Amino acid sequence: MINKKTRRDFIKSSTAIAVGSVLLPHFNILKSKPKTGEDILGHGEFTYRVHKEWGNLDASVTPVENCHEMVMDSKGRLIMVTDEVSNNIIIYDKSGKLLDSWGNQFPGGHGLSISQEGGEDFLYISDFDLGKVFKTTTDGRILMTIEHPKTIGVYGEEDPFHPTETAIAPNGDIYVADGYGSQYILQYNAEGDYIRHFGGRGNDDDQFSTAHGVCIDDRDKENPTLLCTSRGHNSFKRFTLEGEYLSTIFLPGAFVCRPVIDGDNIYSGVCWSRLRYLNQTPDSGFVTILDRNDEVVSNPGGTRPVYQNGELQLMVQDQPVFNHCHDVCIDEDKNVYVCQWNAGKSYPIKLERV
């Protein structure tokens, strides 16, 4: 029997020509459409076979509008949020089979995070349209609602609140990214009581331009930090769990969505890249992957990451596999499931690790 590592090495060597064909100069976009299961994307140790039909369902029964985000629960089920109110939550198994769907009350269903308490999974759904965050069971029972911060005097009456994401700390604290509103990260305790907020709209290091995502970076178990998206700045910004700014990971050309930690790596969907006149260009998404040192090691669908004198160079879409990558979810075999916004009501794509 061939072990997994030997098989992966064999596949990599046999597809070297295919991988090499991905590595085109910036702005040189292939015109031919990829064929499912034949195209290999990515660079180095992070290469993937594309399965575009993996998540396809009967749209007359289980439609989607935008496939915003996906998480995997403790049972290995893949749970996705969409802003289609016929079925806000869609649950797949890893073969792409529909297991369940529920929810019709989240017209702006956008952010989806998961936490465990007492061995049970709980979901946190951010609805930017309603301006609320909901904690639910995995079958849809609402347990807690975080309302507009003006209700507790944190925001003024005219300050917009359109939450896009949450992250749950080891102690149960809830961090809410007001990515489409006033650009703050708001911290609450596990009961939903307000603690503090930080950031806000601006171009200083500790401010945001579209604070679209947030996650707990626990790769250093002794020193967990908060990693926040500043999408307009093409960057992730690192803070302490108390909201003190630490550093910026600059990702030139990549309008990144939320950071997703898996093992030693950070993964993220790139919604747009800077193709035409270095502007944010429609249908120019890809996926980016960073290593433990916060350096980009692979861009499935994008150009090879290049560092010159220690500085990352411009990254853009290289193959037109994706429209607008909005989120990624990684399973135990390191396959990547890609959710998209504004992609013709398409279902998630699977990238099979090879």
HUCOR-V867001 format. One record per helix or strand. SS is the DSSP state (~ for helix, > for strand). FROM is the first residue (numbers start at 1). LEN is the number of residues. Records with the same first field share a line. If there is no record, write none. Layout:
SS: FROM-LEN  FROM-LEN
This chain:
~: 4-11  16-7  149-4  231-3  276-3
>: 40-4  46-6  67-6  78-5  89-4  98-5  109-9  120-8  132-6  142-5  165-4  174-4  184-5  194-6  201-1  208-1  214-4  225-6  235-5  245-6  254-3  260-3  265-10  280-2  286-5  296-3  302-1  307-2  311-2  317-1  325-6  336-5  349-5
